[in-house]
Amino acid sequence: MADSSFVSSGLLNAGQCFNGLSATGAGPRTIEIYPDKTSCNGATTTYVISSGATRYFVLRGTVASVESGTTAIDSITVQLSGDAAFPVGAPDGQLMRTAANIGTDTNNDVIWSPVSTTTQSLITDLDFTNGFSVPGLPAVGMTQESIQSN
């Protein structure tokens, strides 16, 4: 069942966004997914999962104009990546920063907040870190899933 506490549809990426990319030519492309309510990468709030709760996420995509034949093979590979180290390079040496600050770090595959400084995190709060050492999230990412045209 979809979690409608964030948006009534249960969709976390404003419905149909993929990091604002408009180019769809030959890749590879890295696509980042943000939990936005209303627009592509324009979130002003965060998706909150209560302590002790479990949430599962489904990644869905629509693919069009796929090459067929033996000379041009299209493929898609999906992997949930983890972070190999704590955030680095903070001028003050602190691990907790704004979501945007963590987003510019080398280790920025998962950005999250323990909601430790306020009752509801805004993306501008100094309460975000990366996915390093998050239980259940491997440092190098989960197993890749690949699909290709024939």
C-alpha positions, 0 to 999 in steps of 0.5 A, a space after each residue: 500500500 502506498 504511503 500517502 502521508 507525504 503526498 496523496 498518490 504515494 509518489 515521492 518524485 513529484 510524479 515523473 522527474 529524473 534529476 531534471 535531465 532533458 537529454 535522452 541520447 546515448 549515455 551513460 547517465 546517472 539519475 538521482 531521485 529526490 523526495 519532492 512533493 510538487 516539482 522536480 528537485 524543488 523540495 522544501 520539506 523532507 520525507 519522514 519515516 518514524 523511528 522504528 518504522 519500515 518503508 519499502 520503495 518501488 522504482 518504476 520507469 517508462 521506456 520509449 524508443 528502445 533500439 532493436 536489432 544486433 547493432 544497437 543495444 540499449 540497456 538500463 542498470 539500477 543500483 541503490 548506492 551506499 556511501 563508503 565514508 562519512 562526509 569529507 571536506 566540511 570546513 568546520 569538520 562537522 559531519 552534520 550539514 544541510 542537505 545541499 552541503 551533503 549533496 556536494 560531498 563525494 560521498 552523497 549517495 544517500 542523504 538523510 537526517 535523524 531529525 535530532 535538532 528539530 521536530 521536523 527537518 527542513 532541508 536547510 537545517 544542519 541535521 543531515 548526513 550521508 548513508 555511511 554505516 546505515 544498517 542494511 545499506 552496503 557501503 558500495 551499494 546493493 546488487 545491480 539489476 540490468 535489463 537490455 534490449 535484444 
